[in-house]
Amino acid sequence: MSGSSKQKGPLWYGYLEAGDKSSPVVRDERLDTGNGKTLFLFNLARRQILEYTREIVEPKLRELKSGEAKLDELNSAYGEARRNFKHPSTRPLNIPERGAPAANPSEDEGFGDFGGSGDADEGAWIDSTETEES
């Protein structure tokens, strides 16, 4: 696969020469299989993004020649496949259901204990500390 694509950006347009299974293809550099031995290609004949073994498929790839496929059709089909693409190793996140909102600290009973409420016990801690030191 050549890096001399005529298109700027992450998309490379090519042709997979594989006998009866030959097809225009698109390689999107943003799609990573997570395995250095494989790559994703959009196959226009199958209208899917498929994972291919790199050592098998790269010798069969070449630049797309004009007239082999209409770029607008190829881009449109790729866009549709990309929207529906789910990587096989992708799992849905385990997000818990939404819980109750956090309590407002001013309404929390525990915070009122430290305020100067004028309780009779207000100086009890200080008094007991002073008594221990004497």
N, C-alpha and C positions, 0 to 999 in steps of 0.2 A: 504494500500500500504506500503510495507516494505521498509526501507531505506537500506537494506542489499543487494543491487544489486551487482552482480558479476562484472559488468563493472565499471571502473573508469570514472569519468566525469559527465556531466550533463544528460546523457541518462539513462533511466531505461527501461528495457525490461520486459514485463509482458504479462499476458493473461487475457482477459476480459471474464468471464463466464456469458453469457447472453442468454442461450438456443440456438435458431437458429441464433442469432446474435453474438455468441461467436467469438473471434478473437484475434490473437496476437496484442499487442499494444506497442507503444513506448511513454514514457513520457519524454519530454525535459524540464528540469528545467529552461531553458532560455526563454521559452514561458510563458508569464503571461497573464491571462485574464483580470486583473485589478479588479477582483471580487473574494474575498476570498471563496465564496460559489461554485465556478466553477473551472475547470481545463481543459487544453488541452491534448488530447491524439491522437496519430496517430493510426488509426484503419486500419490494413492491409487488412481486408476483403473489406472495402470500399475505401481503398487507399486515405484517407483524414485525415486531422487533424481536429478533431471535439471538440467542447466544451461540456463538461459533467458536470452535477450537482454532486458536490463532495460527498454529503451524500448518493446519490443513487449509484454511480459507485465505490467508494472505497471499499465497502464490497465485490464487485464482482471481484476485482483485486487480482492477485497472481503472484508470480515470474514465469517467462517463463521457462518451463522444456525443456531439450534437446530433440530434435526430434519434437517439436511442430511447429517450424518454423526455417528456415535457416537464420542465422544472416546476411549473405551477401545479401540475398533477402530482408529481413526486412530493413536493412540499406539503400539499394538502393532505395526501394520504399519510405522510409521515406525521403531520400534526395530529391527525385523528388517532393514529396508533400511539403516539407519545402521550396523549391525554388519557388513554385507557391502559397504558403500560403499568404493570405491577411486577417488580422484580421478584423472582421466586423466593428469595431469602428474606424479603421484607415481611415483617409481621406487624399487625396493628399494635399501637401502643396500649399498654395496660393502664388506662387513665381511670381513676376511681370516679364514681358519680359525685356530683357536686354536693358538698356537705352544707351544714348550717353556717351562716355567716359568723365571723368572730364577734365576740361580745364587745360592746363599747366599754373601754376602761373606766369611764366615769360612772358607768352603771354597775360595774363589778363590785361586789360587796367586799372583797378582800383588800382592795386598795384604800377603803375608808378607814381601816385600822391604824394607818400611819399618819393620818391628818390630825391637826390640832382640834379635836372635837370637844375638849374640855372635860374628858372623862376623869374620874377619880384615880384611875390607874395610870394617868399620863406620866407621872414621874417615877413609877414603880421600878422600872428597869434601872434608871440612874441611881435611885436610892439604894437598891440592892447591891449595885456595883460598889458604891462608896462605902457601904457597910463592910464588904469583904476586904477592902484595902486597909481598913482601920485596925 
